[in-house]
Amino acid sequence: MSSKYVYVEDELSGRRRIRSYDARTVAQQYSNIAGILSGFAFTVIILVAQENGAASDAVSTLQNNLSAISFFVAFFGTTLSSFVFALVSGEEALTPRVNQMAFFGGLGFSLAMSLLFWSVASVLDSFLVDEAAIFVRQIFPIFILIHPVYVAASLLDNIFIFDLRKPNLKEYVLTIGPSLIPLITCVFLRLFSISFSPVDNVGLFR
């Protein structure tokens, strides 16, 4: 191992590790951000519910309902992530378990953010802000693409910090590969022009 790495021994666990990224420190800020987004999602749920009563047709009602459901799931996900990150920030020692907890918190936070992003586009459609909705949907694939790296970092950190080595190519593939499956599926469907829009098939939801 190169001498550029600094090794430390944790006083509580007695484990030797590389001095590096500490999930406990950043988890405090993640917990605050997740809590704020949870409040945002809950507020939008109320607004969408109020707007739903004024919807004039079945398509608008369905679109509002889908947006409300997505915001509700995002509300639950961000609230749960906030609690998980709070637990991570309270850990006394940096251990592999801490990074694993951060992984599960980051996984829920990542999925909730994706739902929030999509739901914002749906709400913009409902309020006839077409240009903004189109822009959000155009950058949505880029937004999704960075999630696997963000989430998998917590697992790869265990290899680097505690196994005292850099992850190899196989470990990168096994860690990040499954996260790319939904994105690859979407690209495949787009290439073959396969799509399903609940709004265009409102009769199936009656």
C-alpha positions as CSV (number, residue, x, y, z in Angstrom):
1,M,0.0,0.0,0.0
2,S,1.3,3.4,-0.9
3,S,2.7,5.6,1.9
4,K,0.4,8.4,0.9
5,Y,-2.4,6.7,3.0
6,V,-2.6,7.5,6.7
7,Y,-3.5,4.6,9.0
8,V,-5.3,5.0,12.3
9,E,-6.4,2.6,15.0
10,D,-9.8,3.2,16.4
11,E,-9.7,3.5,20.2
12,L,-13.1,1.8,20.7
13,S,-13.0,-1.0,18.2
14,G,-9.2,-1.4,18.1
15,R,-9.4,-1.9,14.3
16,R,-6.8,-0.5,12.0
17,R,-8.1,1.4,9.0
18,I,-7.2,4.1,6.5
19,R,-8.0,7.6,7.5
20,S,-10.7,8.6,5.0
21,Y,-14.3,9.6,4.5
22,D,-16.3,9.4,7.7
23,A,-20.0,8.6,7.1
24,R,-20.9,9.7,10.6
25,T,-20.0,13.3,10.0
26,V,-21.9,13.8,6.7
27,A,-24.9,11.8,8.0
28,Q,-25.8,14.7,10.2
29,Q,-26.3,16.9,7.1
30,Y,-28.0,14.2,5.1
31,S,-30.5,13.7,8.0
32,N,-31.3,17.4,7.9
33,I,-31.7,17.5,4.1
34,A,-33.9,14.4,4.1
35,G,-36.1,15.9,6.9
36,I,-36.5,19.1,4.8
37,L,-37.5,17.2,1.7
38,S,-39.9,15.1,3.7
39,G,-41.7,18.3,4.8
40,F,-41.7,19.5,1.2
41,A,-43.3,16.3,0.0
42,F,-46.0,16.4,2.7
43,T,-46.8,20.0,1.7
44,V,-47.2,19.1,-2.0
45,I,-49.4,16.2,-1.1
46,I,-51.9,18.6,0.6
47,L,-51.7,21.0,-2.4
48,V,-52.3,18.2,-4.9
49,A,-55.2,16.8,-2.8
50,Q,-56.9,20.2,-2.9
51,E,-56.3,20.6,-6.6
52,N,-57.7,17.1,-7.2
53,G,-61.2,18.3,-6.1
54,A,-61.2,20.9,-8.9
55,A,-60.1,18.5,-11.6
56,S,-62.5,18.6,-14.5
57,D,-61.8,15.3,-16.2
58,A,-60.6,11.7,-15.5
59,V,-57.1,12.3,-17.0
60,S,-56.4,15.2,-14.7
61,T,-57.7,13.3,-11.7
62,L,-55.5,10.3,-12.5
63,Q,-52.4,12.4,-13.1
64,N,-52.9,14.2,-9.8
65,N,-53.5,10.9,-8.0
66,L,-50.2,9.4,-9.4
67,S,-48.3,12.5,-8.4
68,A,-49.8,12.4,-4.9
69,I,-48.9,8.7,-4.5
70,S,-45.4,9.4,-5.6
71,F,-45.0,12.3,-3.2
72,F,-46.4,10.1,-0.4
73,V,-43.9,7.3,-1.1
74,A,-41.1,9.9,-1.3
75,F,-42.4,11.4,2.0
76,F,-42.1,8.0,3.7
77,G,-38.7,7.3,2.1
78,T,-37.1,10.7,3.1
79,T,-38.5,10.4,6.6
80,L,-37.1,6.9,7.1
81,S,-33.8,8.0,5.6
82,S,-33.6,10.9,8.0
83,F,-33.9,8.5,10.9
84,V,-31.3,6.1,9.5
85,F,-28.8,9.0,8.9
86,A,-29.5,10.2,12.5
87,L,-28.6,6.8,13.8
88,V,-25.4,6.7,11.7
89,S,-24.3,10.1,13.0
90,G,-24.8,8.8,16.6
91,E,-22.3,5.9,16.2
92,E,-19.3,6.1,18.5
93,A,-16.8,4.3,16.2
94,L,-16.4,4.2,12.4
95,T,-16.9,0.5,11.5
96,P,-18.1,-1.5,8.5
97,R,-21.6,-1.6,10.0
98,V,-21.7,2.2,9.9
99,N,-21.1,2.3,6.2
100,Q,-23.6,-0.5,5.7
101,M,-26.2,1.6,7.6
102,A,-25.3,4.6,5.4
103,F,-25.8,2.4,2.4
104,F,-29.4,1.5,3.3
105,G,-30.1,5.1,4.2
106,G,-28.6,6.3,1.0
107,L,-30.6,3.7,-1.0
108,G,-33.9,4.9,0.4
109,F,-32.9,8.6,0.0
110,S,-31.8,8.0,-3.6
111,L,-35.1,6.3,-4.5
112,A,-37.1,9.0,-2.7
113,M,-35.3,11.7,-4.6
114,S,-36.0,10.0,-7.9
115,L,-39.7,9.9,-7.1
116,L,-39.7,13.5,-6.0
117,F,-38.0,14.5,-9.3
118,W,-40.6,12.6,-11.4
119,S,-43.4,13.9,-9.3
120,V,-42.4,17.5,-9.7
121,A,-42.6,17.0,-13.5
122,S,-46.1,15.5,-13.1
123,V,-47.3,18.4,-11.0
124,L,-45.9,20.9,-13.5
125,D,-47.9,19.0,-16.2
126,S,-51.0,19.3,-14.1
127,F,-50.6,23.1,-13.8
128,L,-49.9,23.4,-17.5
129,V,-46.2,24.4,-17.1
130,D,-45.3,22.4,-20.1
131,E,-41.8,23.9,-20.9
132,A,-40.6,23.3,-17.3
133,A,-42.0,19.7,-17.2
134,I,-40.2,18.9,-20.5
135,F,-37.0,20.2,-19.2
136,V,-37.3,18.2,-16.0
137,R,-37.9,15.0,-17.9
138,Q,-34.9,15.7,-20.2
139,I,-32.5,15.9,-17.3
140,F,-34.1,13.1,-15.4
141,P,-31.9,10.3,-17.0
142,I,-28.8,12.2,-16.0
143,F,-30.1,12.6,-12.5
144,I,-30.7,8.8,-12.3
145,L,-27.3,8.0,-13.8
146,I,-25.4,9.4,-10.8
147,H,-27.4,7.4,-8.2
148,P,-25.5,4.1,-8.5
149,V,-22.2,5.8,-7.8
150,Y,-23.6,7.7,-4.9
151,V,-25.2,4.6,-3.3
152,A,-22.5,2.1,-4.0
153,A,-19.8,4.3,-2.5
154,S,-20.8,3.3,1.0
155,L,-20.1,-0.4,0.2
156,L,-16.8,0.3,-1.6
157,D,-15.6,2.4,1.3
158,N,-15.6,-0.7,3.5
159,I,-13.1,-2.3,1.1
160,F,-10.9,0.7,0.9
161,I,-11.0,1.8,4.6
162,F,-11.0,-1.5,6.4
163,D,-9.5,-4.0,3.9
164,L,-6.7,-1.5,3.3
165,R,-6.8,-1.7,-0.5
166,K,-8.5,-0.3,-3.5
167,P,-11.6,-2.1,-4.9
168,N,-10.9,-4.2,-8.0
169,L,-12.9,-4.2,-11.2
170,K,-15.0,-7.2,-10.3
171,E,-16.0,-5.5,-7.0
172,Y,-17.0,-2.4,-8.9
173,V,-19.1,-4.4,-11.3
174,L,-20.8,-6.5,-8.6
175,T,-21.6,-3.3,-6.6
176,I,-22.6,-0.9,-9.2
177,G,-24.0,-3.3,-11.9
178,P,-27.3,-4.1,-10.2
179,S,-28.0,-0.4,-9.7
180,L,-27.7,0.1,-13.5
181,I,-30.4,-2.5,-14.4
182,P,-33.4,-0.1,-14.2
183,L,-31.6,2.5,-16.3
184,I,-30.5,-0.1,-18.9
185,T,-34.1,-1.4,-19.0
186,C,-35.4,2.1,-19.6
187,V,-32.9,2.7,-22.4
188,F,-33.9,-0.6,-24.0
189,L,-37.6,0.3,-23.9
190,R,-36.8,3.7,-25.4
191,L,-34.8,2.2,-28.2
192,F,-37.7,0.0,-29.2
193,S,-40.3,2.7,-28.6
194,I,-42.0,0.7,-25.9
195,S,-43.9,2.9,-23.5
196,F,-46.9,2.8,-21.2
197,S,-48.6,6.0,-20.0
198,P,-51.3,5.7,-17.3
199,V,-52.7,9.0,-18.5
200,D,-53.1,7.7,-22.0
201,N,-54.8,4.5,-20.6
202,V,-57.0,6.0,-18.0
203,G,-59.7,3.4,-18.7
204,L,-57.5,0.7,-17.1
205,F,-57.6,2.5,-13.7
206,R,-61.4,2.8,-13.4
